[in-house]
Amino acid sequence: MKATWNGKVIAETSDANIISIEGNSYFPPDSIKSEYFVKSDYHTTCPWKGLAYYYDITVEGKTNKNSAWYYPEPKAGSIERVGSDFTSYVAFWNGVEIA
C-alpha cells in the first residue's frame, strides 16, 4: 500500500502492515519517508484514542499542513479496542492518496 502526495510516494508498506481504524489506513512509523515530514504544533483529541500529533508534508516546495497524524501514546484501552498496537502509526488526509 502506498500514500502519495504531489506526485511522490511518501509512505509505503505491505497491506498486511496497515492497521485500519475508523476507515483510515495507518502506516507503520518506519514506512514513512521522513524527508517529507515535519512535526507540526497542531494537536487534536480523540475521546477514545487520545491526543493526536500531526505532521506537515512538504514535497517539491509545496506544503500540505497537518495532513498526517499519529498517536504517540494511545489512551488506555484503545489498543485493545483496535486489536493492534497502533502507537505512532501514521494516517493521512487532506489530499493524500492511499492505494
C-alpha positions, 0 to 999 in steps of 0.5 A, spaced: 500 500 500 502 506 498 500 514 500 502 519 495 502 526 495 504 531 489 506 526 485 511 522 490 510 516 494 511 518 501 509 512 505 509 505 503 508 498 506 505 491 505 497 491 506 498 486 511 502 492 515 496 497 515 492 497 521 485 500 519 481 504 524 475 508 523 476 507 515 483 510 515 489 506 513 495 507 518 502 506 516 507 503 520 512 509 523 518 506 519 514 506 512 514 513 512 519 517 508 521 522 513 524 527 508 517 529 507 515 530 514 515 535 519 512 535 526 507 540 526 504 544 533 497 542 531 494 537 536 487 534 536 483 529 541 480 523 540 475 521 546 477 514 545 484 514 542 487 520 545 491 526 543 493 526 536 500 529 533 500 531 526 505 532 521 506 537 515 508 534 508 512 538 504 514 535 497 517 539 491 516 546 495 509 545 496 506 544 503 500 540 505 499 542 513 497 537 518 495 532 513 498 526 517 497 524 524 499 519 529 498 517 536 504 517 540 501 514 546 494 511 545 489 512 551 488 506 555 484 501 552 484 503 545 489 498 543 485 493 545 479 496 542 483 496 535 486 489 536 493 492 534 498 496 537 497 502 533 502 507 537 505 512 532 502 509 526 501 514 521 494 516 517 493 521 512 488 526 509 487 532 506 489 530 499 493 524 500 492 518 496 492 511 499 492 505 494 
